[in-house]
Amino acid sequence: MKTILSGIQSSGKLHLGNYFGALRQHIQMQEEGDAFYFIANYHSLTSINDGEEIYQNTIDVALDYLALGLDPNKATFFAQSDVPQHAELAWILGTFCPVSLMEKGVAYKDKVAQGLNPNIGLFTYPILQAADILMYNADLVPVGQDQKQNIEICRDLAGKFNHNYGDEYLKLPEPHILESVAVVPGVDGQKMSKSYGNTIGIFDEGKELKKKVMSIQTDSTPLDEPKDPESCNVFALIKLFADEEKKNEIAEKYRAGGYGYGHAKNELLGMIEEYFAEARERRKELSQDLDTVRDILREGGKKARERAEEVMEPVREATGLFKTYDFTS
């Protein structure tokens, strides 16, 4: 079985972009291999320094995953901070990483451009991400197109380490990029992102959901005139939820005229409510039993630590390091 590895930051409420770009694929792929999915709360520290917020976000991400269908009996699901070997391997890899390699990081430059504080953690983010991946001998890493460079950095660091110590201690992973996943637009037409404040939450409901859907930016074409569905932010979101027949039906309404953006927004609102209805109820039930959620993360962390030690023991031996603390206990 191939090992599948991916993580998602606990830096705020998960949104439709997270779902269609990552979570949906993660849940599907738990049937296809030995899956390790983690909540990247170490990474979240690059943008959040409030401990209570980090903790609550970690629990919220766990609730979201479990409500949407992640099965802890099929996938190892854990919090990154429950596996200290991630930070240990990141430090070791950092000693093989030229500063110039980090300076080329597109993701770093993009985040700084979005207004994030350019701290060292953000600068060296790809090194910790490489450790996350290499820790489990991952074969496939499902990521968005924007993370392709970071996977290349991961492969480069693993190659440098292996070459230096003369053996394949770290397995070079392959990115699993779904070309068919379009960029999910936010309410302002830009890529949906917490950084832009333009998101629609997966589990938004009621007045909050309606307000966000109705605020999606559109052009000023009058109600009676024909419209181009392919240039409309509302239709771009409708396509994520509707089957082929429904998409064609709504597209024809756009082109025929007499169909306003308000009509389209109401259709989208109904689709979102229906699509996540069962998961929304499951999440409410799970939120009343947080002990079970914490137990799932605790058990996942234990399994992940055991797997991580299989990689770290030969790495420590190769580098001449040793440990006195048993991370697996």
GUZA-134348 format. One record per residue (C-alpha): x, z, y; residue number from 0. Coordinates in nm, 4 decimals. Layout:
! GUZA-134348
east/up/north/i
X/Z/Y/NUM;
...
This chain:
! GUZA-134348
east/up/north/i
0.0000/0.0000/0.0000/0;
0.1207/-0.0795/0.3480/1;
0.1619/0.2081/0.5905/2;
-0.0396/0.1670/0.9106/3;
0.0494/0.3727/1.2168/4;
-0.1104/0.4004/1.5575/5;
-0.1846/0.6579/1.8226/6;
-0.3906/0.6998/2.1355/7;
-0.3212/0.9141/2.4389/8;
-0.5219/1.2226/2.5232/9;
-0.5093/1.1462/2.8941/10;
-0.8817/1.1304/2.9667/11;
-1.2217/1.0200/2.8414/12;
-1.1993/0.7230/2.6034/13;
-1.3767/0.4088/2.7210/14;
-1.5022/0.0731/2.5959/15;
-1.1576/-0.0813/2.6423/16;
-1.0090/0.1830/2.4107/17;
-1.2823/0.1219/2.1551/18;
-1.2704/-0.2575/2.1348/19;
-0.8939/-0.2738/2.1890/20;
-0.7915/-0.0022/1.9425/21;
-1.0340/0.2473/1.7881/22;
-1.2568/-0.0068/1.6158/23;
-0.9551/-0.1698/1.4488/24;
-0.8087/0.1672/1.3506/25;
-1.1287/0.2677/1.1742/26;
-1.1540/-0.0670/0.9962/27;
-0.7907/-0.0534/0.8852/28;
-0.8216/0.2915/0.7248/29;
-0.9630/0.0970/0.4286/30;
-0.6629/-0.1350/0.4108/31;
-0.3616/0.0896/0.3620/32;
-0.2009/0.4302/0.4041/33;
-0.3107/0.4997/0.7605/34;
-0.1589/0.7532/1.0010/35;
-0.3466/0.7957/1.3290/36;
-0.2373/1.0508/1.5845/37;
-0.3467/1.1861/1.9210/38;
-0.0488/1.1261/2.1488/39;
-0.0564/1.4487/2.3483/40;
0.3229/1.4533/2.4019/41;
0.2840/1.1167/2.5744/42;
-0.0030/1.2504/2.7855/43;
0.2362/1.4932/2.9532/44;
0.3834/1.1973/3.1422/45;
0.0689/1.1879/3.3580/46;
-0.0993/1.5304/3.3153/47;
0.0601/1.8719/3.3715/48;
-0.2507/2.0851/3.3215/49;
-0.2368/2.2585/2.9829/50;
-0.6100/2.3224/2.9575/51;
-0.6825/1.9568/3.0381/52;
-0.4366/1.8335/2.7736/53;
-0.5908/2.0654/2.5136/54;
-0.9491/1.9660/2.5947/55;
-0.8599/1.5964/2.5981/56;
-0.6992/1.6345/2.2540/57;
-1.0175/1.7883/2.1132/58;
-1.2305/1.5212/2.2844/59;
-1.0267/1.2363/2.1320/60;
-1.0589/1.3989/1.7898/61;
-1.4359/1.4230/1.8348/62;
-1.4534/1.0581/1.9393/63;
-1.2570/0.9315/1.6401/64;
-1.4488/1.1384/1.3879/65;
-1.7867/1.0488/1.5390/66;
-1.7010/0.6775/1.5343/67;
-1.6178/0.6809/1.1638/68;
-1.2616/0.7898/1.1038/69;
-1.2524/0.9529/0.7616/70;
-0.9832/1.2235/0.7208/71;
-0.9981/1.1635/0.3452/72;
-0.8847/0.8039/0.3997/73;
-0.6466/0.8417/0.6945/74;
-0.4006/1.1109/0.7997/75;
-0.5333/1.2203/1.1391/76;
-0.3336/1.4634/1.3491/77;
-0.2077/1.5724/1.6904/78;
0.1415/1.4490/1.7783/79;
0.2432/1.7993/1.8902/80;
0.1811/1.9299/1.5362/81;
0.4790/1.7246/1.4164/82;
0.7896/1.8367/1.6126/83;
0.9985/1.5812/1.4242/84;
0.8648/1.3200/1.6686/85;
1.0562/1.4816/1.9541/86;
1.3598/1.5404/1.7320/87;
1.3891/1.1754/1.6306/88;
1.3203/1.0613/1.9875/89;
1.6263/1.2522/2.1086/90;
1.8438/1.0978/1.8380/91;
1.7174/0.7474/1.9171/92;
1.7759/0.8103/2.2875/93;
2.1476/0.8410/2.2202/94;
2.1420/0.4811/2.0954/95;
1.9374/0.3440/2.3855/96;
2.1092/0.1738/2.6808/97;
1.9611/0.2696/3.0180/98;
1.9287/-0.1026/3.0911/99;
1.6829/-0.1383/2.8009/100;
1.4485/0.1152/2.9589/101;
1.4892/-0.0453/3.3011/102;
1.3427/-0.3667/3.1581/103;
1.0257/-0.1904/3.0418/104;
0.7224/-0.3852/3.1604/105;
0.4802/-0.1041/3.0724/106;
0.6838/0.1409/3.2850/107;
0.6819/-0.0927/3.5835/108;
0.3074/-0.1516/3.5454/109;
0.2282/0.2205/3.5348/110;
0.4401/0.2910/3.8419/111;
0.2613/0.0053/4.0199/112;
-0.0686/0.1762/3.9307/113;
0.0481/0.4888/4.1115/114;
0.1739/0.7073/3.8256/115;
0.4608/0.9404/3.9114/116;
0.7808/0.7789/3.7731/117;
0.9120/1.0808/3.5839/118;
1.1777/1.0648/3.3123/119;
0.9139/1.1072/3.0421/120;
0.7369/0.7937/3.1608/121;
1.0700/0.6087/3.1854/122;
1.1716/0.6969/2.8283/123;
0.8183/0.6624/2.6857/124;
0.9199/0.3713/2.4550/125;
1.1824/0.5902/2.2852/126;
0.9255/0.8528/2.1855/127;
0.6900/0.5730/2.0852/128;
0.9663/0.4308/1.8631/129;
1.0077/0.7715/1.7001/130;
0.6315/0.7917/1.6435/131;
0.6428/0.4642/1.4520/132;
0.9712/0.5019/1.2626/133;
0.8820/0.8533/1.1469/134;
0.6387/0.7171/0.8867/135;
0.8164/0.3984/0.7739/136;
0.5267/0.2054/0.9248/137;
0.4699/-0.1504/0.8053/138;
0.1988/-0.2379/1.0572/139;
0.1443/-0.1049/1.4065/140;
-0.1892/-0.2196/1.5538/141;
-0.1300/-0.2499/1.9282/142;
-0.2461/-0.4520/2.2242/143;
-0.0494/-0.7483/2.3551/144;
0.0807/-0.5282/2.6379/145;
0.2668/-0.3115/2.3834/146;
0.4551/-0.5949/2.2168/147;
0.7724/-0.5253/2.4145/148;
0.7690/-0.1608/2.3089/149;
0.7572/-0.2619/1.9420/150;
1.0577/-0.4864/2.0054/151;
1.2375/-0.1886/2.1613/152;
1.1468/0.0178/1.8539/153;
1.2935/-0.2456/1.6224/154;
1.6052/-0.2714/1.8388/155;
1.6692/0.1057/1.8322/156;
1.6096/0.1250/1.4561/157;
1.8506/-0.1645/1.4041/158;
2.1190/0.0025/1.6167/159;
2.0830/0.3276/1.4246/160;
2.0947/0.1565/1.0842/161;
2.3949/-0.0555/1.1815/162;
2.5850/0.2465/1.3129/163;
2.5326/0.4521/0.9964/164;
2.5587/0.1632/0.7536/165;
2.2248/0.1853/0.5741/166;
1.8512/0.1234/0.6239/167;
1.7508/0.4742/0.7259/168;
1.4743/0.3512/0.9537/169;
1.2307/0.0768/0.8550/170;
1.1734/-0.1979/1.1111/171;
0.7974/-0.2293/1.1733/172;
0.5847/-0.5336/1.2501/173;
0.3291/-0.5324/1.5327/174;
-0.0296/-0.6063/1.4348/175;
-0.1691/-0.7739/1.7446/176;
-0.5263/-0.9014/1.7309/177;
-0.5148/-1.2131/1.9457/178;
-0.8939/-1.2395/1.9326/179;
-0.9450/-0.9140/2.1240/180;
-1.0071/-1.0164/2.4823/181;
-0.9201/-0.7965/2.7773/182;
-1.2194/-0.5697/2.8330/183;
-1.3142/-0.5832/3.2024/184;
-1.3946/-0.2706/3.3976/185;
-1.6794/-0.2391/3.6459/186;
-1.4574/-0.3984/3.9141/187;
-1.3522/-0.6960/3.6997/188;
-0.9957/-0.5730/3.6442/189;
-0.8800/-0.4643/3.3001/190;
-1.0715/-0.1493/3.2053/191;
-0.8300/0.1385/3.2559/192;
-0.8420/0.5056/3.3456/193;
-0.5665/0.4276/3.5973/194;
-0.8038/0.2001/3.7883/195;
-1.1013/0.4358/3.7704/196;
-1.3201/0.1477/3.6531/197;
-1.4223/0.2608/3.3051/198;
-1.7424/0.2948/3.1074/199;
-1.7039/0.5809/2.8598/200;
-1.7781/0.5255/2.4930/201;
-2.0132/0.8222/2.4952/202;
-2.1512/0.7942/2.8472/203;
-2.5296/0.8207/2.8438/204;
-2.8362/0.8620/3.0611/205;
-2.7982/0.8374/3.4379/206;
-2.4197/0.8317/3.4236/207;
-2.4136/0.5278/3.1930/208;
-2.6818/0.3445/3.3902/209;
-2.5014/0.4051/3.7201/210;
-2.1777/0.2582/3.5832/211;
-2.3429/-0.0459/3.4262/212;
-2.5417/-0.1205/3.7413/213;
-2.2228/-0.0967/3.9494/214;
-2.0483/-0.3821/3.7634/215;
-1.9310/-0.6316/4.0235/216;
-2.0957/-0.9747/4.0299/217;
-2.1036/-1.2650/4.2720/218;
-2.3823/-1.3341/4.5222/219;
-2.5575/-1.6218/4.3411/220;
-2.9336/-1.5915/4.4129/221;
-3.1705/-1.4958/4.1329/222;
-3.3321/-1.8389/4.0986/223;
-3.0100/-2.0396/4.0757/224;
-2.8205/-2.1192/3.7522/225;
-2.5151/-1.9069/3.6824/226;
-2.1971/-1.9483/3.4779/227;
-2.1952/-1.6784/3.2088/228;
-1.8251/-1.7256/3.1340/229;
-1.7254/-1.6185/3.4851/230;
-1.9458/-1.3075/3.4835/231;
-1.8085/-0.9571/3.4167/232;
-2.1446/-0.8462/3.2779/233;
-2.1531/-1.1272/3.0227/234;
-1.7924/-1.0552/2.9214/235;
-1.9098/-0.7093/2.8161/236;
-2.2297/-0.8396/2.6562/237;
-2.0173/-1.0612/2.4293/238;
-1.8538/-0.7512/2.2821/239;
-2.1867/-0.6149/2.1597/240;
-2.4104/-0.9155/2.0913/241;
-2.4114/-1.1308/1.7780/242;
-2.3658/-1.5062/1.8123/243;
-2.7378/-1.5813/1.8360/244;
-2.7952/-1.3219/2.1057/245;
-2.4899/-1.4354/2.3038/246;
-2.6143/-1.7940/2.3034/247;
-2.9633/-1.6869/2.4028/248;
-2.8392/-1.4871/2.7031/249;
-2.5937/-1.7599/2.8041/250;
-2.8815/-2.0087/2.8166/251;
-3.0781/-1.7724/3.0414/252;
-2.7821/-1.7630/3.2799/253;
-2.7607/-2.1416/3.2943/254;
-3.1367/-2.1970/3.3290/255;
-3.1781/-1.9965/3.6488/256;
-3.4387/-1.7332/3.7214/257;
-3.2256/-1.4784/3.5356/258;
-3.0545/-1.2313/3.7651/259;
-2.7513/-1.0115/3.7169/260;
-2.9858/-0.7132/3.7150/261;
-3.1542/-0.8588/3.4051/262;
-2.8156/-0.9003/3.2379/263;
-2.7106/-0.5465/3.3272/264;
-3.0290/-0.4055/3.1747/265;
-2.9645/-0.5995/2.8538/266;
-2.6063/-0.4675/2.8443/267;
-2.7267/-0.1124/2.9046/268;
-2.9611/-0.1352/2.6071/269;
-2.6864/-0.2785/2.3858/270;
-2.4431/0.0021/2.4679/271;
-2.7057/0.2696/2.4071/272;
-2.8069/0.1192/2.0728/273;
-2.4531/0.0418/1.9515/274;
-2.3253/0.3984/1.9906/275;
-2.6539/0.5835/1.9221/276;
-2.5627/0.7143/1.5751/277;
-2.2058/0.7985/1.6736/278;
-2.3339/0.9794/1.9825/279;
-2.5501/1.2058/1.7676/280;
-2.2635/1.2695/1.5244/281;
-2.0387/1.3658/1.8135/282;
-2.2928/1.6166/1.9432/283;
-2.3127/1.7733/1.5968/284;
-1.9336/1.7875/1.5617/285;
-1.8953/1.9440/1.9061/286;
-2.0924/2.2430/1.7735/287;
-1.8412/2.2899/1.4910/288;
-1.4978/2.2749/1.6546/289;
-1.3452/2.4930/1.3824/290;
-1.3952/2.2048/1.1392/291;
-1.2395/1.9600/1.3858/292;
-0.9360/2.1850/1.4308/293;
-0.9082/2.2258/1.0529/294;
-0.9025/1.8475/1.0115/295;
-0.6216/1.8156/1.2667/296;
-0.4334/2.1083/1.1111/297;
-0.4490/1.9558/0.7626/298;
-0.3514/1.6148/0.8997/299;
-0.0555/1.7701/1.0778/300;
0.0613/1.9323/0.7553/301;
0.0499/1.5989/0.5690/302;
0.2246/1.4223/0.8571/303;
0.5058/1.6825/0.8687/304;
0.5667/1.6417/0.4974/305;
0.5903/1.2639/0.5379/306;
0.8097/1.2990/0.8470/307;
1.0612/1.5128/0.6592/308;
1.1140/1.2296/0.4103/309;
1.2575/1.0278/0.6992/310;
1.4274/1.3074/0.8914/311;
1.6297/1.4616/0.6081/312;
1.8499/1.1531/0.5507/313;
1.8630/1.0922/0.9281/314;
1.9964/1.4443/0.9849/315;
2.2476/1.4022/0.7039/316;
2.3685/1.0717/0.8469/317;
2.4076/1.2135/1.1978/318;
2.5743/1.5343/1.0833/319;
2.2904/1.7555/1.2047/320;
2.1291/2.0327/1.0060/321;
1.8299/2.2598/1.0490/322;
1.7584/2.6207/0.9680/323;
1.3850/2.6059/1.0310/324;
1.1448/2.4708/0.7693/325;
0.9152/2.2330/0.9590/326;
0.6994/2.1754/0.6508/327;
0.5775/2.5367/0.6279/328;
